[in-house]
Amino acid sequence: MTITEKVTQSANSTLFTRYKEGLFYKCYNEDVMIFVKKVKNYKVSSKFVKRAREKVYSIGFPASEVDKVKF
């Protein structure tokens, strides 16, 4: 799955998406803001992605955080 597809899926307000990458999960854009406001305050990374033609916000968090909260 490409970063563009992940960003597009995060724009869906009815679904919280997170992607397993090794031992951690990662979420993007709108889902980042939901996670930071409702679960735990993490440092948000941002970078401009040429393929997506926009600034992409992301966070990575351990799988144990997923077990604590029901999305």
Residue pairs with C-beta under 8 A, 6 or more apart in sequence:
1 19
2 51
3 28
3 49
3 51
3 52
3 56
4 49
4 51
4 52
6 17
6 19
6 28
7 28
7 29
7 49
7 52
7 54
7 56
9 15
9 17
10 17
10 27
10 28
10 29
10 30
10 31
10 32
11 29
11 30
13 30
16 27
16 31
16 34
16 35
16 71
17 27
17 28
17 31
18 25
18 26
18 27
18 31
18 66
18 71
19 25
19 26
19 27
20 63
21 60
23 62
23 63
24 60
24 61
24 62
24 63
25 60
25 61
25 62
25 63
25 65
25 66
26 58
26 59
26 60
26 61
27 35
27 58
27 59
28 56
28 57
28 58
29 56
29 57
29 58
32 44
32 57
32 58
32 59
33 57
35 42
35 59
35 61
36 42
36 44
36 59
38 69
39 65
39 68
39 69
40 61
40 65
42 59
42 61
43 59
44 57
44 58
44 59
45 57
45 58
45 59
46 55
46 56
46 57
46 58
47 55
47 56
48 54
48 55
48 56
49 55
49 56
